[in-house]
Amino acid sequence: MKLLALVGSGKRVLDVGCSSGYLARPLVKRGCTVIGIELDDTAAESAREVCSEVLVGDAETMELPFPESSFDVILCGDLIEHLRAPELLLARVRPLLREEGRLVLTTPNVANWTMRLGLLAGRWRYTERGILDRTHLHLFTRNTLVETLERAGYRIVELDYTVPVPGVGAPSMERAAHALGRARPSLFAYQFVVAATRVR
C-alpha cells in the first residue's frame, strides 16, 4: 500500500482519524509506535487494541496534548475530505512534526474522469461511499490539494496516485492503470497519496 510505504518503518506516528486502527495495525508490525485520534468511541475502542494510545475527540477542536516535534509522521488517511476546515487542521498539527518529519495523507480526486462524465450528463449524486460519499465536506483536485497544503505550511515531496481497476487483480493491469494515471493524474487518478514536509 502506497500510504504505508510513505510512512516507513520504526516511526513515531500520529494517526489522525485512526478509525478502528486498520492503518495502525500494519504500521505496528513495521515497528512503528502509533498514537491515534478518533471521534467515534466504538472505533477508538478497537484502535486501542493496536495503538499505544488513542484520544477520543474532534481533532479540529480538541486539545492536542503533545509537545512540539513529537512525531516522525502525521498520518491523515482519507481524513481531510471529512473536515470542516482541512487547511486549519493541517496547520494546527504541523508543529507536532519533527524537523525532518512528514505529513502523509490520502484524499479522493474529484476531477476523476467518472466525475467529469457524470457532470456532463447532469449527474451529481452523493452516495454511501466513494468520491461523493455523503460525509465528504471538502472535495479536492490536484491543484486545490497542492494549494491547501502550501497554505497550511507544507512542501510536497511526493505526490502519487491510485488508479484502481475494479474486478481486475492482475498485476500487469494494475501497472498499466497506474502508468495511465501518471500520464494524466488530474483525469485518471481516483485518489491522491501525498507526503509533505513542513516549511521551516
Secondary structure, 3 states (H helix, E strand, C coil): CHHHHHHCCCCEEEEECCCCCCCHHHHHHCCCEEEEEECCHHHHHHHCCCCCEEEECCCCCCCCCCCCCCEEEEEEECCHHHCCCHHHHHHHHHHHEEEEEEEEEEEEECCCHHHHHHHHCCCCCCECCCCCECCCCCCECHHHHHHHHHHCCEEEEEEEEECCCCCCCCHHHHHHHHHHHHHCHHHHCCEEEEEEEECC
